């Protein structure tokens, strides 16, 4: 789910490889917390909701990296 949101931003060079990795980790961890068990993913409505969450979190993280001062790699993309 996170890759689906990140891949176009990486391809368009909005983010670099390290940012991709950081965002992927932080957003994936957030989604793991939301998904209590794997059976929730069998429900299409729940999958769509989680994809929306992933899209929103990726957008926030990319915005955080863009607003960070140049050379600052300490931005916490999980906020």
Helices and strands as residue ranges (DSSP letters): H 2-11, H 17-34, G 38-42, H 44-67
